[in-house]
Amino acid sequence: MTTQNTPSPESTKTWSGRFNEPVSELVKRYTASVFFDHRMAAQDIRGSLAHARMLARQGILSGDDLAAIERGMSQIADEIARGDFQWNLDDEDVHLNIEKRLIALIGDAGKRLHTGRSRNDQVATDIRLWLRETIDDILELIIVFQCRLLDVAEAHAATPMPGFTHLQVAQPVTFGHHLLAYYEMARRDFERFTDCRRRVNHLPLGAAALAGASYPIDRESVAAELGFDEVCRNSMDAVSDRDFAIEFCAAAALLMTHLSRLSEEIIFWMSPRVSFIDLADRFCTGSSIMPQKKNPDVPELVRGKTGRVNGHLMALLTLMKGQPLAYNKDNQEDKEPLFDTADTVIDTLRIYADMIGGIRVKPDGMRVALAQGHATATDLADYLVKKGLPFRDAHEAVARAVRAAEERGLDLSRLNLGELRTALTHVPGAAERLDEGALTAISIEGSLCARAHIGGTAPDAVRAAITRARDELGVQKGA
């Protein structure tokens, strides 16, 4: 971004006639937003052109003035695209910088552009235009992330791994089933951003400073040209609230929280003590002192950046909580947290989709872990229940069997039928209900295949879930 700080007659404040002394250089820098809001330049130009065309249709602006404005805005857009535009600190923000350049290019016609609007409704419109496009980008990236999850899940729909509760081995699941849990989280994230977009897509322009415009404006035609679903219904609300930005940050915080949880698991799985997966080298770094290290820096940073996004959400909530109607300068502070939240989410989704595709699964490590935590104990209890033993008695019997297996240094699934019956003798009616079918029930494959219902972890159920997900997304494998 090119800036200049030297005052000139052209950079006199638009409101300077009210004041007897110039603003101090410190105040200029403290109150200016052009250093960060210039990223909304394209949206500002679009909104200004739609406003100018409406003024011309309503007979408020002449055809010649409209033609001059369109010509000048085209030149300004080209200058910005080439990096030649001079952003001036004296002109405070993106809106005045563009307006002053327009006036310099086309004269009085540029001065008429601001008829019937205020920077209050102008900036609210720019933010909504920018955020709408950003949400569309995020929605596309969520789909890419989901597709990568489905690809890996399909490849490992039958790869057994321990499912955990309290970080203790609980029951067998498949790696594909585990990843589908994050697919479902991402599906809800997609829904939240989609729902947020509906409320973002309301047009504030025409609210002016707070009370509306005294000219015969046509807000609906501007909304149609800019692709808004409807106009904001109350002029004071239109310029003063930023709940749509807060809602976006809340959706972003939840998305980042989901990615942070997956990051924590990737870090855990990658540990040599666990050895469930390995990450591609491009997502890791080494140590400046320990040559053997391969550190999962990307997932660790995702955990850290989640706190950053959560902080932006709290900042915006705090920003709005004490503001009276209507617009207040406080709202200048909405943009940096909003922009950084969007940048963080977009960068994270881009790198995450690539990282998921670069995971190398280690099935042997998963099976080793499954053999250490009595993962099929619940299956043995269920088997006894199906044979007529009350569940609480079955639970007690299997708990005693687990204790017996631990005393022998074995996993429950390693006991033979005779050993199992001996272990169950303390609970009346348990041992005699066991037969060879119990050994199948407490095998890893038997445990997995028993859960073949919708949402279950049986390989066939996982494959069916992947098919449903691909149909839902309208994509094929590897898309």
Stockholm file with secondary structure:
# STOCKHOLM 1.0

chainA/1-479         MTTQNTPSPESTKTWSGRFNEPVSELVKRYTASVFFDHRMAAQDIRGSLAHARMLARQGILSGDDLAAIERGMSQIADEIARGDFQWNLDDEDVHLNIEKRLIALIGDAGKRLHTGRSRNDQVATDIRLWLRETIDDILELIIVFQCRLLDVAEAHAATPMPGFTHLQVAQPVTFGHHLLAYYEMARRDFERFTDCRRRVNHLPLGAAALAGASYPIDRESVAAELGFDEVCRNSMDAVSDRDFAIEFCAAAALLMTHLSRLSEEIIFWMSPRVSFIDLADRFCTGSSIMPQKKNPDVPELVRGKTGRVNGHLMALLTLMKGQPLAYNKDNQEDKEPLFDTADTVIDTLRIYADMIGGIRVKPDGMRVALAQGHATATDLADYLVKKGLPFRDAHEAVARAVRAAEERGLDLSRLNLGELRTALTHVPGAAERLDEGALTAISIEGSLCARAHIGGTAPDAVRAAITRARDELGVQKGA
#=GR chainA/1-479 SS CEEECCCCGGGCCTTGGGCSSCCCHHHHHHHCCHHHHGGGHHHHHHHHHHHHHHHHHTTSSCHHHHHHHHHHHHHHHHHHHHTCCEEEGGGCSHHHHHHHHHHHHHTHHHHHTTTTCCHHHHHHHHHHHHHHHHHHHHHHHHHHHHHHHHHHHHHTTTCEEEEEETTEEEEEEEHHHHHHHHHHHHHHHHHHHHHHHHHHCEECTTCTTTTCCSSCCCHHHHHHHHTCSEECSCHHHHHHCCHHHHHHHHHHHHHHHHHHHHHHHHHHHHSTTTCSEECCGGGCBCCSSCTTCCBCHHHHHHHHHHHHHHHHHHHHHHHHTTCCSSCCGGGGGGHHHHHHHHHHHHHHHHHHHHHHHTCEECHHHHHHHHTTTTTTHHHHHHHHHHTTCCHHHHHHHHHHHHHHHHHTTCCGGGCCHHHHHHHTTTSTTTGGGCCTHHHHHTSHHHHHHTCCSTTCCSHHHHHHHHHHHHHHHTCCTTC
#=GC SS_cons         CEEECCCCGGGCCTTGGGCSSCCCHHHHHHHCCHHHHGGGHHHHHHHHHHHHHHHHHTTSSCHHHHHHHHHHHHHHHHHHHHTCCEEEGGGCSHHHHHHHHHHHHHTHHHHHTTTTCCHHHHHHHHHHHHHHHHHHHHHHHHHHHHHHHHHHHHHTTTCEEEEEETTEEEEEEEHHHHHHHHHHHHHHHHHHHHHHHHHHCEECTTCTTTTCCSSCCCHHHHHHHHTCSEECSCHHHHHHCCHHHHHHHHHHHHHHHHHHHHHHHHHHHHSTTTCSEECCGGGCBCCSSCTTCCBCHHHHHHHHHHHHHHHHHHHHHHHHTTCCSSCCGGGGGGHHHHHHHHHHHHHHHHHHHHHHHTCEECHHHHHHHHTTTTTTHHHHHHHHHHTTCCHHHHHHHHHHHHHHHHHTTCCGGGCCHHHHHHHTTTSTTTGGGCCTHHHHHTSHHHHHHTCCSTTCCSHHHHHHHHHHHHHHHTCCTTC
//
